[in-house]
Amino acid sequence: MAVSLFDQFMSPTYLGIPLLALALTLPWIFYPSPSARWLNNRLLTLQGWFINRFTQQILTPLSLGGHKWALILTSLMIFLITLNILGLLPYTFTPTTQLSLNLGLAFPLWLATVLIGLRNQPTAALGHLLPEGTPTPLIPVLIIIETISLFIRPLALGVRLTANLTAGHLLMQLTSTAAFVLLPMMPTVAILTTILLFLLTLLEVAVAMIQAYVFVLLLSLYLQENV
């Protein structure tokens, strides 16, 4: 039972070929491409409104130097939301439940923000490792602690996204299995469990969007410290 629960998180293969790259590429097909018309359809209008609102929300606290990251952050947000929500469909695979993928997204972007800070304002970037007014005996200890907290940021980004999505998928599978098993024995309890599963699915849709937003928001906060 414990093994079958985690089988859904295994990377799918076909004829020995991993399909992770296909799962990462297909979501872009669902987004319509911009047209040259003066008036767009409702889907394109809604897509443009969402992208503009999100970009404005993310870039408001950033300086002009951080606005160069608008395309990267917005694309990452749309990409993560699409992967997370499509992974809630039956018989689908969620790539963002793989810690390796999330760390592969988090670590290079975090490292880019750190390198930008070291290049543009090295004194301020290194000054974050030592809070102002620290007593002299505590300086070495605090530098070590702040350095560890700095390097743990990409790990926290990847683990947060992986853990939240994995826990939600496991809870949905356990609830659906309970409803299926209880149906012939206790139909009333099975119906109540099915209602709970429906509410849990709505919650997981919200979690999928919120976790993608939190991932990009934290990256923008790290960028704000270094520009």
Long-range contacts (C-beta under 8 A, 24 or more apart in sequence): 5-170, 5-173, 5-174, 8-93, 8-169, 8-173, 9-94, 9-97, 9-98, 9-166, 9-169, 11-93, 11-98, 12-93, 19-93, 20-93, 20-95, 20-98, 20-101, 23-83, 23-93, 23-95, 24-83, 24-95, 24-101, 27-79, 27-82, 27-83, 27-86, 28-79, 28-82, 30-82, 31-78, 31-82, 51-78, 58-216, 58-217, 58-220, 59-220, 61-220, 61-224, 62-220, 62-223, 62-224, 62-227, 63-224, 63-227, 65-120, 65-227, 66-220, 66-223, 66-224, 66-227, 69-220, 69-223, 72-109, 73-216, 73-219, 73-220, 76-105, 76-109, 76-215, 76-216, 76-219, 77-212, 77-213, 77-216, 80-161, 80-211, 80-212, 80-215, 80-216, 81-208, 81-209, 81-212, 81-213, 84-165, 84-208, 84-209, 84-211, 84-212, 85-205, 85-208, 85-209, 87-165, 87-169, 87-208, 88-172, 88-201, 88-204, 88-205, 88-208, 94-165, 94-169, 96-161, 96-162, 96-165, 97-162, 97-165, 97-166, 97-169, 98-162, 99-158, 99-159, 99-162, 102-157, 102-158, 102-159, 102-161, 102-162, 103-154, 103-155, 103-158, 105-158, 105-215, 106-154, 106-155, 106-157, 106-158, 106-215, 106-219, 107-154, 107-158, 109-219, 110-153, 110-154, 110-157, 110-219, 110-222, 111-154, 113-219, 113-222, 113-223, 113-225, 113-226, 114-150, 114-222, 114-226, 116-223, 116-226, 116-227, 117-225, 117-226, 117-227, 118-226, 120-226, 120-227, 121-226, 125-225, 125-226, 128-225, 153-218, 153-222, 157-215, 157-218, 157-219, 160-211, 160-214, 160-215, 161-211, 161-212, 161-215, 164-207, 164-211, 165-207, 165-208, 165-211, 168-200, 168-203, 168-204, 168-207, 168-208, 169-204, 171-200, 172-197, 172-200, 172-201, 172-204, 175-200
